[in-house]
Amino acid sequence: MTERYQVHHNPTANRFEIQVEGQLAVLEYRMDGNTINFTHTLVPAELEGRGIGSQLAQAALEYAREMSFKVFVTCWFVAGYIERHPEYKSLL
């Protein structure tokens, strides 16, 4: 089972963050009106394989759903997450 990490939304920096073992994983976004564009996901190499990127993507997509934002994705990782989790396709 994948460990659950605390996802922090940092709207000042336009990103979602997970802090683990002194390292920061992020999912960055840009807002354009009522559309949120997920632009980049970065998980340090030492933290890969723990499901951290997926937890960032899920939290960001749930945030978009709660805020009734339309989603645009330029980040390949988030695009792949949506492909594997079709319940988020309606946000696109």
C-alpha positions in Angstrom: 0.0 0.0 0.0 1.2 3.5 -0.9 1.9 5.8 2.0 -0.4 8.9 2.1 1.4 12.2 2.2 0.0 15.6 3.2 -0.6 17.7 0.1 -0.3 21.5 0.7 -1.9 23.9 -1.7 0.4 27.0 -2.1 -1.7 29.5 -4.1 1.0 32.2 -3.8 3.4 30.0 -5.7 0.7 28.4 -8.0 1.5 24.9 -7.0 0.5 21.9 -4.9 3.3 20.6 -2.7 4.4 17.5 -0.7 7.3 17.8 1.7 9.1 14.4 2.4 12.4 13.9 4.0 13.5 17.5 3.5 12.7 17.4 -0.2 9.8 19.1 -2.0 7.7 17.6 -4.7 5.4 20.0 -6.6 2.7 20.2 -9.2 2.7 23.6 -10.8 -0.3 25.3 -12.4 -1.4 28.6 -14.1 -4.8 30.1 -13.9 -6.5 31.7 -16.9 -10.0 32.9 -15.8 -11.9 29.8 -14.7 -9.4 27.4 -16.3 -6.6 25.8 -14.4 -3.6 24.6 -16.5 -1.5 21.9 -14.8 1.9 22.7 -16.3 4.6 20.7 -14.6 5.1 17.9 -12.0 8.4 17.5 -10.3 9.2 14.7 -7.8 12.9 14.5 -6.7 14.6 11.3 -7.9 15.1 10.1 -4.3 11.3 10.1 -3.8 10.2 8.5 -7.1 8.1 5.3 -7.0 6.2 6.2 -3.8 3.0 7.5 -5.5 3.8 11.1 -4.7 3.2 12.4 -8.2 -0.2 10.6 -8.3 -1.2 12.1 -4.9 -0.3 15.6 -6.1 -2.4 15.0 -9.3 -5.4 13.7 -7.4 -5.3 16.6 -4.9 -5.0 19.1 -7.7 -7.8 17.6 -9.7 -10.1 17.4 -6.7 -9.3 21.1 -6.0 -10.3 21.9 -9.6 -13.5 19.9 -9.2 -14.4 21.6 -5.9 -13.8 25.1 -7.4 -15.7 24.2 -10.6 -12.7 25.0 -12.8 -12.2 23.7 -16.3 -8.9 21.8 -16.6 -6.3 22.2 -19.3 -3.2 19.9 -19.1 0.2 20.6 -20.5 2.0 18.3 -18.0 2.5 14.8 -19.4 2.3 13.3 -15.9 -1.1 14.8 -15.1 -2.4 13.8 -18.6 -1.4 10.2 -17.9 -3.0 10.3 -14.5 -6.3 11.4 -16.1 -6.0 8.6 -18.7 -5.7 6.1 -15.8 -8.5 7.7 -13.8 -11.3 8.5 -16.2 -13.5 10.0 -13.4 -11.5 13.2 -14.0 -12.0 13.4 -17.8 -15.2 15.4 -17.4 -13.0 18.2 -16.0 -11.2 18.7 -19.3 
